[in-house]
Amino acid sequence: MELLVIPLVLAIISGFATKQLLKYLALFGTLLTFLLIAYRSWEYFGSSELVTLYSLNASSAFKCSFHLAYDGITLLMLLLNGIIFPLLVLAYYHTKWINNNRFVSMMFLMQFALIGVFLSMDVLLFYVFWEITLIPIFLIAYWFGSGERKKALIKFFIFTFVGSLAMLFSIIYLGSFTNSFNYSDVVSLGLTKEVAVWVMFGFLIAFAVKAPIFPLHSWQPDTYVSSPSPGTILLSALMLKMALYGMVRWMIPLAPEAIEVFRYPVIILSIIGIIYAAIIAIRLDDIKRVFAYASISHVGLIAGGIMIFTKDSLYASFLQMLNHGLIALALFMSAGILEERLQTRSLAQMGGVAKLAPRFAMFFAIIAFASVSVPFSMGFVGEFLLLKEIYSFSWISGLLAGTTLILGAIYTLRAYQLSMFSAPKISEFKDLHFNEWLVYIKISILLVVLGLFPHFIFDLVGPSIDKLLDSVFTINLLK
């Protein structure tokens, strides 16, 4: 329960704290949450049981309960949450963001809502926390965004509102077949195929919007670009993981009878998204928008892997979620550094940065190569395992999805080359300060260590994935 209480209390205190106290609250508050998550993960390691943190039957009329629990799958998502927030604070510790009461307060509210999403074991409670996440990210973009942020936020609101309504309708429809929205009750219903199709459809729309999956992606690039860099990091590194997690935890277990109806369409749309977003990224001049489309391409591969729903595809999907979160933080942080130092996001106006800022160029190169899944990186293991599973499912799909290896290298290395090594257009560029350097070091170490030893991740989520698959196959007779 403390995992929820601490960020919520800090969100309230941050709204009134002095500037000096605010920075300490942001850093030590996020570190405390990380340490609590790390301790619970260490304690849980190797288990497959669902550990209940708190359970209260809130309302019999609404069939809901306040049930918070975790397993290995939940803990991996919480670990990503726990890692990203202190790194975000450290990266922007000496900037205006961590000196702003409203930003820090919304950051903690975002952490509270995300933890609630991952811990919820009641579908209605999950929906409530899902909606709460929209508040801080919307306000961060509105208060601190730039450019055509109002236009982007209107599009963001419309897409997410439609997605949320679709999920709510599915939950209400599901409620007509059960007396409880508790996880163990709703996943053991054994719905008819017709009912399952409608239940899965609503959840799929909500998750496809938030991930996003082609063609429900058009809100994402505009929102990413108009948001401040730390807001974009929260969106890409963490918020979209809610949708991918929701597909595994809720969408398929709730209505596995319908997976054969949606598997091919989702995989096809995911592959289209992989190729389409990559081609767009290759042609763009705005470095932040390049990375936004790169995110769509990478998420398409993960979503396709989830829909295959085998042991190895889920292993790889969760490994890639962790990898994508770390890469997204580093890439959008790099884009933010370039924009802040050069006052532009245009690749055409950059060039020669490597000569003026060699440390930044070196770490940007490490992250760029990790992003294209070179050997010894975490992405290498996750991406190739995903491609293997997709190829086993359909060799044509596997070949098409495999284009991500080539296209991803083109748009990532093009952005790196144009910003770092093209004809110099600048005379000065401040190299990394200590905090930025420290963040890059930590991310680089994680990407390499978990690339060499991915079994640490597999051992944490593996037993829970096995149990999830067994329950879906046994209770719902999924074949």
C-alpha positions as CSV (number, residue, x, y, z in Angstrom):
1,M,0.0,0.0,0.0
2,E,2.9,2.3,0.7
3,L,3.8,2.1,-3.0
4,L,0.6,4.1,-3.7
5,V,0.6,6.3,-0.6
6,I,4.1,7.7,-0.9
7,P,3.7,9.2,-4.5
8,L,0.2,10.6,-3.7
9,V,1.4,12.3,-0.5
10,L,4.5,13.7,-2.3
11,A,2.2,15.0,-5.1
12,I,0.3,17.0,-2.5
13,I,3.3,18.2,-0.6
14,S,5.1,19.2,-3.8
15,G,2.4,21.6,-4.7
16,F,3.3,23.8,-1.6
17,A,7.0,23.0,-1.1
18,T,9.8,25.6,-1.3
19,K,12.0,25.5,-4.3
20,Q,15.0,24.0,-2.4
21,L,12.9,21.4,-0.7
22,L,11.1,20.6,-3.9
23,K,14.3,19.3,-5.6
24,Y,15.1,17.0,-2.6
25,L,11.5,15.7,-2.5
26,A,11.7,14.9,-6.2
27,L,15.0,13.0,-6.0
28,F,14.6,11.2,-2.7
29,G,10.9,10.6,-3.1
30,T,11.4,8.8,-6.4
31,L,14.5,6.9,-5.1
32,L,12.5,5.7,-2.1
33,T,9.8,4.3,-4.3
34,F,12.4,2.6,-6.4
35,L,14.0,1.0,-3.4
36,L,10.6,-0.3,-2.1
37,I,9.9,-1.8,-5.5
38,A,13.4,-3.3,-5.8
39,Y,13.0,-4.8,-2.3
40,R,9.7,-6.4,-3.2
41,S,11.1,-7.7,-6.5
42,W,14.1,-9.3,-4.7
43,E,11.8,-10.8,-2.1
44,Y,9.4,-12.2,-4.8
45,F,12.1,-13.5,-7.2
46,G,11.3,-17.0,-8.5
47,S,7.8,-17.0,-7.3
48,S,4.6,-17.2,-9.4
49,E,2.0,-16.4,-6.7
50,L,-0.2,-13.4,-6.7
51,V,0.7,-11.3,-3.6
52,T,-2.1,-9.2,-2.2
53,L,-1.1,-5.8,-0.8
54,Y,-4.6,-4.6,0.1
55,S,-8.1,-5.9,-0.5
56,L,-11.4,-4.2,0.4
57,N,-14.9,-4.9,-1.1
58,A,-15.7,-1.3,-1.9
59,S,-19.2,-1.6,-3.5
60,S,-21.4,-4.5,-4.1
61,A,-23.7,-2.3,-6.2
62,F,-20.9,-1.6,-8.6
63,K,-19.4,-5.1,-8.2
64,C,-16.0,-3.6,-7.6
65,S,-13.3,-4.0,-4.9
66,F,-10.2,-2.1,-4.0
67,H,-7.8,-5.0,-4.7
68,L,-4.1,-4.3,-5.1
69,A,-1.7,-7.2,-5.8
70,Y,1.4,-8.1,-7.7
71,D,3.2,-10.9,-9.4
72,G,6.4,-11.0,-11.5
73,I,4.7,-9.3,-14.5
74,T,3.5,-6.5,-12.3
75,L,6.9,-6.1,-10.6
76,L,8.7,-5.8,-14.0
77,M,6.4,-2.9,-14.9
78,L,6.9,-1.4,-11.4
79,L,10.6,-1.7,-11.8
80,L,10.5,0.2,-15.1
81,N,8.4,2.8,-13.3
82,G,10.9,2.9,-10.4
83,I,13.9,3.3,-12.6
84,I,12.6,5.9,-15.0
85,F,11.3,8.5,-12.4
86,P,14.6,9.0,-10.5
87,L,16.6,9.0,-13.8
88,L,14.2,11.7,-15.1
89,V,14.6,13.8,-12.0
90,L,18.4,13.4,-12.1
91,A,18.6,14.3,-15.8
92,Y,16.6,17.5,-15.2
93,Y,17.7,18.2,-11.6
94,H,19.3,21.6,-12.5
95,T,16.6,22.7,-14.9
96,K,13.4,24.7,-14.4
97,W,11.3,21.5,-14.4
98,I,12.4,20.2,-11.1
99,N,12.2,23.7,-9.6
100,N,8.5,24.0,-10.6
101,N,5.9,23.0,-8.0
102,R,3.3,22.2,-10.6
103,F,5.5,19.9,-12.7
104,V,6.9,17.9,-9.7
105,S,3.4,17.6,-8.3
106,M,2.1,16.2,-11.6
107,M,5.1,14.0,-11.9
108,F,4.3,12.3,-8.6
109,L,0.6,12.1,-9.5
110,M,1.6,10.4,-12.7
111,Q,3.7,7.9,-10.7
112,F,0.8,7.3,-8.3
113,A,-1.6,6.6,-11.2
114,L,0.8,4.3,-13.0
115,I,1.5,2.2,-9.9
116,G,-2.2,2.0,-9.4
117,V,-2.7,0.7,-13.0
118,F,-0.1,-2.0,-12.5
119,L,-1.3,-3.1,-9.1
120,S,-5.0,-3.1,-9.8
121,M,-6.6,-6.5,-9.6
122,D,-10.2,-5.3,-10.2
123,V,-11.1,-4.3,-13.7
124,L,-13.1,-1.2,-12.6
125,L,-10.3,-0.1,-10.3
126,F,-7.9,-0.6,-13.3
127,Y,-10.1,1.7,-15.3
128,V,-10.2,4.4,-12.7
129,F,-6.4,4.5,-12.4
130,W,-6.1,4.4,-16.2
131,E,-8.2,7.6,-16.4
132,I,-6.2,9.3,-13.6
133,T,-3.0,9.0,-15.7
134,L,-4.5,11.3,-18.3
135,I,-4.8,14.2,-15.8
136,P,-1.1,14.9,-15.1
137,I,0.2,14.2,-18.6
138,F,-2.5,16.5,-20.1
139,L,-1.7,19.3,-17.6
140,I,2.1,19.0,-18.1
141,A,1.6,19.3,-21.9
142,Y,-0.9,22.2,-21.4
143,W,1.1,24.2,-18.9
144,F,4.6,23.6,-20.2
145,G,4.2,22.6,-23.8
146,S,5.1,24.6,-26.9
147,G,4.1,25.1,-30.5
148,E,0.6,24.1,-31.4
149,R,0.0,22.3,-28.1
150,K,-3.7,23.2,-27.8
151,K,-4.4,21.6,-31.2
152,A,-2.3,18.5,-30.3
153,L,-4.0,18.2,-26.9
154,I,-7.5,18.4,-28.5
155,K,-6.5,15.5,-30.7
156,F,-5.0,13.6,-27.8
157,F,-8.2,14.2,-25.7
158,I,-10.5,13.0,-28.5
159,F,-8.5,9.8,-29.2
160,T,-8.1,8.9,-25.5
161,F,-11.8,9.8,-24.8
162,V,-13.0,7.4,-27.5
163,G,-10.6,4.7,-26.3
164,S,-11.7,5.1,-22.7
165,L,-15.4,5.0,-23.7
166,A,-14.8,1.8,-25.6
167,M,-13.1,0.2,-22.6
168,L,-15.9,1.4,-20.3
169,F,-18.6,-0.1,-22.5
170,S,-16.8,-3.4,-22.5
171,I,-16.5,-3.4,-18.7
172,I,-20.2,-2.6,-18.4
173,Y,-21.1,-5.3,-20.9
174,L,-18.8,-7.7,-19.0
175,G,-20.6,-6.8,-15.8
176,S,-23.8,-8.3,-17.0
177,F,-22.2,-11.7,-16.8
178,T,-20.6,-11.5,-13.4
179,N,-21.2,-10.4,-9.8
180,S,-17.7,-9.3,-9.3
181,F,-15.1,-7.3,-11.2
182,N,-12.2,-9.0,-9.3
183,Y,-9.5,-10.3,-11.6
184,S,-9.8,-14.0,-10.5
185,D,-13.6,-13.9,-11.1
186,V,-13.7,-12.2,-14.5
187,V,-10.9,-14.2,-16.1
188,S,-12.7,-17.5,-15.2
189,L,-16.0,-16.6,-16.7
190,G,-15.7,-18.7,-19.9
191,L,-17.6,-16.3,-22.2
192,T,-19.2,-17.3,-25.4
193,K,-17.3,-16.3,-28.5
194,E,-19.8,-13.7,-29.5
195,V,-19.7,-12.0,-26.1
196,A,-15.9,-12.3,-25.9
197,V,-15.5,-10.5,-29.3
198,W,-17.3,-7.5,-28.0
199,V,-15.4,-7.5,-24.7
200,M,-12.1,-7.7,-26.4
201,F,-13.0,-5.2,-29.0
202,G,-13.5,-2.4,-26.5
203,F,-10.3,-3.1,-24.6
204,L,-8.4,-3.4,-27.9
205,I,-9.6,0.1,-29.1
206,A,-8.5,1.6,-25.8
207,F,-5.1,-0.1,-25.8
208,A,-4.5,0.5,-29.5
209,V,-5.0,4.2,-29.0
210,K,-2.7,4.5,-26.0
211,A,0.1,2.2,-27.3
212,P,-0.4,3.5,-30.1
213,I,-1.0,0.9,-32.9
214,F,-1.6,1.9,-36.5
215,P,-4.0,3.5,-37.6
216,L,-4.9,5.0,-34.2
217,H,-1.5,6.6,-33.8
218,S,-2.0,10.1,-35.3
219,W,-2.3,11.9,-31.9
220,Q,1.1,10.6,-30.8
221,P,3.7,12.5,-32.9
222,D,1.9,15.9,-32.4
223,T,1.6,15.3,-28.6
224,Y,5.2,14.2,-28.2
225,V,6.5,17.2,-30.1
226,S,4.4,19.8,-28.4
227,S,5.1,18.4,-24.9
228,P,8.2,19.4,-22.9
229,S,11.0,16.8,-23.0
230,P,10.3,15.4,-19.6
231,G,6.6,15.1,-20.5
232,T,7.5,13.3,-23.7
233,I,9.6,10.9,-21.7
234,L,6.7,10.1,-19.3
235,L,4.5,9.5,-22.3
236,S,6.9,7.3,-24.3
237,A,8.9,5.5,-21.6
238,L,6.0,4.8,-19.2
239,M,2.5,5.7,-20.3
240,L,2.3,3.6,-23.5
241,K,3.5,0.6,-21.4
242,M,0.1,0.7,-19.7
243,A,-1.5,-0.4,-22.9
244,L,0.9,-3.2,-23.7
245,Y,0.6,-4.4,-20.1
246,G,-3.1,-4.2,-20.3
247,M,-3.2,-6.4,-23.4
248,V,-1.4,-9.2,-21.5
249,R,-3.0,-8.7,-18.1
250,W,-6.6,-7.9,-19.0
251,M,-7.6,-8.0,-22.7
252,I,-6.6,-11.5,-23.7
253,P,-7.3,-13.3,-20.3
254,L,-10.7,-11.6,-20.1
255,A,-11.8,-12.8,-23.6
256,P,-9.4,-15.5,-24.9
257,E,-12.2,-17.0,-26.9
258,A,-11.9,-14.0,-29.2
259,I,-8.2,-14.0,-29.7
260,E,-8.4,-15.9,-33.0
261,V,-10.7,-13.2,-34.3
262,F,-8.4,-10.3,-33.6
263,R,-4.9,-12.0,-33.8
264,Y,-4.4,-11.7,-37.5
265,P,-5.8,-8.1,-37.9
266,V,-3.7,-6.8,-35.0
267,I,-0.6,-8.5,-36.2
268,I,-1.2,-7.1,-39.8
269,L,-1.8,-3.6,-38.4
270,S,1.2,-3.8,-36.2
271,I,3.4,-4.8,-39.2
272,I,2.0,-1.9,-41.3
273,G,2.7,0.4,-38.4
274,I,6.3,-0.9,-38.2
275,I,7.0,-0.2,-41.8
276,Y,4.9,3.0,-42.2
277,A,6.3,4.7,-39.1
278,A,9.8,3.8,-40.1
279,I,9.5,5.2,-43.6
280,I,8.0,8.4,-42.2
281,A,10.8,8.7,-39.7
282,I,13.5,8.4,-42.4
283,R,12.0,11.4,-44.2
284,L,11.6,13.7,-41.3
285,D,13.7,16.7,-40.3
286,D,12.4,17.2,-36.7
287,I,14.5,15.0,-34.5
288,K,11.8,14.7,-31.8
289,R,9.3,13.7,-34.4
290,V,11.8,11.1,-35.8
291,F,11.9,9.5,-32.4
292,A,8.2,9.7,-32.0
293,Y,7.6,7.7,-35.2
294,A,10.5,5.3,-34.2
295,S,8.5,4.6,-31.0
296,I,5.4,3.7,-33.0
297,S,7.5,1.3,-35.1
298,H,9.0,-0.4,-32.1
299,V,5.7,-0.7,-30.3
300,G,4.2,-2.3,-33.3
301,L,6.6,-5.2,-33.0
302,I,5.8,-5.6,-29.3
303,A,2.1,-5.6,-29.9
304,G,2.4,-8.2,-32.6
305,G,4.4,-10.4,-30.3
306,I,1.8,-10.1,-27.6
307,M,-1.0,-11.2,-29.9
308,I,0.9,-14.4,-30.7
309,F,0.6,-15.1,-27.0
310,T,3.2,-17.8,-26.5
311,K,5.7,-18.2,-23.7
312,D,8.6,-16.9,-25.8
313,S,6.7,-14.1,-27.4
314,L,5.6,-12.8,-24.0
315,Y,9.1,-13.1,-22.6
316,A,10.4,-11.1,-25.5
317,S,7.6,-8.6,-25.3
318,F,8.3,-7.8,-21.7
319,L,12.0,-7.6,-22.3
320,Q,11.3,-5.1,-25.1
321,M,9.0,-3.1,-23.0
322,L,11.8,-2.6,-20.5
323,N,14.3,-1.9,-23.3
324,H,12.0,0.6,-25.0
325,G,11.4,2.5,-21.8
326,L,15.1,3.0,-21.2
327,I,15.8,3.8,-24.9
328,A,12.9,6.2,-25.0
329,L,14.2,8.1,-22.0
330,A,17.7,8.4,-23.5
331,L,16.6,9.3,-27.0
332,F,14.1,12.0,-26.0
333,M,16.6,13.3,-23.4
334,S,19.2,13.5,-26.2
335,A,16.6,15.3,-28.4
336,G,15.9,17.7,-25.5
337,I,19.6,18.4,-25.0
338,L,20.0,19.3,-28.7
339,E,16.9,21.5,-28.7
340,E,17.8,23.3,-25.5
341,R,21.4,23.9,-26.5
342,L,20.7,24.8,-30.2
343,Q,17.2,26.2,-29.9
344,T,16.1,24.0,-32.8
345,R,14.8,20.5,-33.5
346,S,15.7,20.7,-37.2
347,L,18.4,18.2,-38.3
348,A,19.2,20.5,-41.2
349,Q,20.3,23.2,-38.7
350,M,22.5,20.8,-36.7
351,G,25.9,19.4,-37.4
352,G,29.4,19.3,-36.0
353,V,28.2,18.6,-32.4
354,A,30.5,15.6,-32.0
355,K,33.6,17.9,-32.2
356,L,32.3,20.3,-29.6
357,A,30.7,17.8,-27.3
358,P,32.5,14.5,-27.5
359,R,31.0,13.0,-24.4
360,F,27.5,13.7,-25.6
361,A,28.3,12.3,-29.0
362,M,29.7,9.1,-27.5
363,F,26.7,8.4,-25.3
364,F,24.3,9.4,-28.0
365,A,26.1,6.8,-30.2
366,I,25.7,4.1,-27.5
367,I,22.0,4.7,-27.2
368,A,21.6,4.9,-31.0
369,F,23.2,1.5,-31.5
370,A,21.2,0.0,-28.6
371,S,18.1,1.4,-30.3
372,V,18.9,-0.6,-33.5
373,S,19.5,-3.8,-31.4
374,V,23.1,-4.4,-32.0
375,P,24.6,-7.6,-30.3
376,F,25.2,-7.4,-26.6
377,S,22.3,-4.9,-26.1
378,M,19.0,-5.8,-24.5
379,G,17.2,-5.0,-27.7
380,F,19.2,-7.6,-29.6
381,V,17.7,-10.4,-27.4
382,G,14.2,-9.1,-27.3
383,E,13.8,-8.1,-30.9
384,F,15.3,-11.2,-32.4
385,L,13.2,-13.4,-30.1
386,L,10.1,-11.5,-31.1
387,L,11.0,-11.8,-34.8
388,K,11.5,-15.6,-34.4
389,E,8.1,-16.0,-32.8
390,I,6.4,-13.9,-35.5
391,Y,8.2,-15.8,-38.2
392,S,7.1,-19.1,-36.6
393,F,3.6,-17.9,-36.7
394,S,3.8,-16.7,-40.3
395,W,6.9,-16.5,-42.4
396,I,5.6,-13.6,-44.5
397,S,4.7,-11.7,-41.3
398,G,8.2,-12.5,-40.0
399,L,10.0,-11.2,-43.1
400,L,7.9,-8.0,-43.2
401,A,8.4,-7.4,-39.5
402,G,12.1,-8.0,-40.0
403,T,12.4,-4.9,-42.1
404,T,12.5,-3.0,-38.8
405,L,16.1,-4.0,-38.5
406,I,17.1,-2.2,-41.7
407,L,14.7,0.7,-41.5
408,G,15.4,1.3,-37.8
409,A,19.1,1.5,-38.5
410,I,18.5,4.0,-41.4
411,Y,16.4,6.5,-39.5
412,T,18.4,6.3,-36.2
413,L,21.9,6.5,-37.8
414,R,20.7,9.2,-40.2
415,A,19.5,11.3,-37.2
416,Y,22.8,10.7,-35.4
417,Q,24.9,11.5,-38.5
418,L,23.1,14.7,-39.3
419,S,23.2,16.0,-35.8
420,M,26.7,14.9,-34.9
421,F,28.8,14.7,-38.0
422,S,27.3,16.7,-40.9
423,A,28.9,20.0,-42.0
424,P,29.3,22.2,-38.8
425,K,26.6,24.8,-38.5
426,I,27.3,25.8,-34.9
427,S,30.3,27.4,-33.1
428,E,29.6,26.3,-29.5
429,F,27.8,23.5,-27.7
430,K,28.0,22.8,-24.0
431,D,28.9,19.2,-23.3
432,L,27.1,17.1,-20.8
433,H,27.0,18.2,-17.2
434,F,27.5,15.7,-14.5
435,N,23.8,14.7,-14.0
436,E,23.2,14.1,-17.7
437,W,26.5,12.1,-17.9
438,L,25.4,10.0,-14.9
439,V,22.0,9.2,-16.4
440,Y,23.6,8.1,-19.7
441,I,26.1,5.9,-17.8
442,K,23.3,4.2,-15.8
443,I,21.1,3.6,-18.9
444,S,24.1,2.3,-20.9
445,I,25.1,-0.2,-18.2
446,L,21.5,-1.4,-17.8
447,L,21.1,-1.9,-21.6
448,V,24.4,-3.9,-21.8
449,V,24.1,-5.9,-18.6
450,L,20.5,-7.0,-19.3
451,G,21.5,-7.7,-22.9
452,L,24.2,-10.1,-21.7
453,F,22.2,-11.5,-18.8
454,P,18.5,-11.4,-19.9
455,H,17.7,-14.4,-17.6
456,F,17.3,-11.9,-14.7
457,I,14.2,-10.6,-16.4
458,F,13.0,-14.0,-17.6
459,D,13.4,-15.4,-14.0
460,L,11.3,-12.6,-12.6
461,V,8.5,-12.7,-15.1
462,G,8.8,-16.3,-16.3
463,P,6.9,-18.1,-13.5
464,S,4.1,-15.5,-13.7
465,I,3.9,-15.8,-17.5
466,D,3.7,-19.6,-17.2
467,K,0.9,-19.4,-14.6
468,L,-1.0,-16.8,-16.8
469,L,-0.7,-19.1,-19.9
470,D,-1.8,-22.1,-17.9
471,S,-4.8,-20.4,-16.5
472,V,-5.9,-19.0,-19.9
473,F,-5.4,-22.4,-21.6
474,T,-7.0,-24.4,-18.8
475,I,-9.9,-22.3,-17.7
476,N,-10.9,-21.0,-21.1
477,L,-9.7,-23.9,-23.2
478,L,-7.7,-21.7,-25.4
479,K,-5.9,-23.6,-28.2
